[in-house]
Amino acid sequence: MAVSATCRFNCGTCETELEQNGFVYFDAIETELTAKLLEHEVNRETCPNCMADNILPLPLVFHDGERQLLVAYVPGVEQMSQEDIADALRLPYETAITDIAERMGIEFPEPDAAAFPRGEEELYTRFSALTQEQAAELLPEYLLRPTVVSSLDVVIAMVQAVQEGMGTQEVLEDMARLQLINALIETRDDPIARRKVLRHNEPYLDEELFEVIDTLSEQMVEEGNIELGGKLQLVRHEILRYKNVQETKAKKKKDKE
């Protein structure tokens, strides 16, 4: 069951105020919609004033049960706290889970009368009232951990990859590497934030990450984007330096023992 919403926003080019209906959730079984997504025809609006292409500032949750993929696009997620992300995703995510559970034949228990804020009951679903333990017992694990991305094009790339036969876990790992690279580029002027990013993503600081960086760097140079190619090489250097420091620390600790 596809779910849509109406949003008002300003054109990113000429600031003309626009209003457009867009999707906040749909499933891969809706094949026509999925095909439109892959053709970059979902949640986009052409400004009638300047003809610029605009991506609607709506969150979008996409589900592919056959491939166990649940991905969510949240506009501006890079600047949001975890609480803000949860707030932005709550309604589309809960709507998605409710629809998926119904099609899987999963019934959620009737919530207690005091489960939701008084006067706001209509804004919540039965899923909202579940404890983490109940949700884990009722639902497959992948449904409890949606992959949140910062670009609608990233959603499209992920859907395309799994439909072409790439394993979902492999797609998710590649996506984690790409998001790590973006985070390192964004924190290049903040050494403390950059170190935190590296420390939290140590499992991905491997040869496959370097291969992704080198491939992207070569592509940027071929396309004439020398600046981004240079940033990618700086990211590579920072990762190598961080790994060397960690290895030196580990060696000193081992020698002391």
CORKA-V639888 format. One record per pair of residues at least 12 apart in sequence whose C-alpha atoms are under 6 Angstrom apart, sorted by the first residue. I is the first residue (numbers start at 1). J is the second residue. D is the distance in Angstrom with one decimal. If there is no record, write none. Layout:
((I | J | D) (I | J | D))
This chain:
((2 | 25 | 5.6) (2 | 26 | 4.3) (3 | 23 | 5.8) (3 | 24 | 5.8) (3 | 25 | 5.2) (4 | 22 | 5.3) (4 | 23 | 4.0) (4 | 24 | 5.4) (5 | 21 | 5.6) (5 | 22 | 5.5) (6 | 20 | 5.6) (6 | 21 | 4.2) (7 | 19 | 5.7) (7 | 20 | 5.7) (22 | 43 | 5.0) (24 | 59 | 5.7) (24 | 60 | 4.2) (24 | 92 | 5.8) (25 | 60 | 5.5) (25 | 61 | 4.6) (25 | 62 | 5.8) (26 | 62 | 5.5) (27 | 62 | 5.7) (27 | 63 | 4.8) (28 | 64 | 5.0) (38 | 156 | 5.7) (43 | 55 | 5.9) (43 | 56 | 5.3) (44 | 56 | 5.6) (57 | 75 | 5.9) (59 | 73 | 5.4) (59 | 74 | 4.7) (60 | 72 | 5.6) (60 | 73 | 5.1) (70 | 146 | 5.1) (71 | 146 | 5.3) (71 | 147 | 4.6) (71 | 148 | 6.0) (72 | 147 | 6.0) (72 | 148 | 4.7) (73 | 148 | 5.8) (73 | 149 | 5.1) (73 | 150 | 5.9) (73 | 152 | 6.0) (74 | 150 | 5.8) (77 | 150 | 5.6) (111 | 129 | 5.9) (115 | 129 | 5.8) (217 | 229 | 4.6) (217 | 232 | 6.0))
